């Protein structure tokens, strides 16, 4: 199951989503994230802080909606994509 983390870019202040995976119970960290945001415009190392971390898709949608327009449109659109 995918996990989602919303990070704030230290230089621009933009908010970008990172997708990852949940780790097994009792792991040192509840989830891992890819090194590049969904839109590929932010690297993990460029993060100032997390807005939220290790959220399931539905929870990430809700939290991104609460944050509003500050979240990268390309990143957030991936939560609503149909395949």
N, C-alpha and C positions, 0 to 999 in steps of 0.2 A: 504494500500500500504506500502511495506517495505521501510525503509530508511537505508542508510549505512553510517557508520562513520569509518574513518581510524585513528587509534591511534598508537602513538609511545610508546613502552615499556620503562619505565624509567631505567631499569637495563641493558637490552640487546641492546636497540636501534632498535629492530625488529619492523616492522609495521604490525599490525593486523586489520582485519575488524570486526566490530560489526554490527549486524543487529538490527533493531528496527522498530518503527512505527512513522509516522508523527502524530503530535498532531493537534487538531482543530485550525483554525485560531484564532489569538489573545491570544494564550496560552503563558505562560511565556517562554517556550522553544519550538522551532519548531519541535523537535522530541525527542524520548526516545530511549535508546539502552539497549540491554540485558547486563547482568553483566559479561558475559564471551564471548570471541571472537568466531567467527564461528568455528575455529579449536580447541577451548577449551584449548589453550596454554597460554592465557593471560586473566587476570581479569581486569575489568573496573578500579579498584582502582590502578592498576600498571601502569597507563598511565602517561607519561610525558607531552604529549600535543596531540592535534588533528592535523592531517595533513589536513583532510577535515571532514565535518560533514553534516548530514541530506541531503544526495544525493540520487537521484533515481538510480535504477540499472544501466541504461545506462550511466549516468553521473559518477557513481562510476567506471565502467569499463574503461572509458576514462581516468579518473584521476589516476587510478591504473596503467594503461599502461604508462602514462607520468612519474610516479614515478619509475617504472621499477622493477628490481629484488629484491629491498629492501622489497617489500610487500610479506608477507607469501604466499607461493604457494598454500597451502591448502585453505586459506581464499579466495584468488583471484579465485581459480578454482570454488568456489561455485557460482560465477557470471556467469559462462559459463555452469553450469550443465544442463543436460536435464533429464526430469523426464518422 
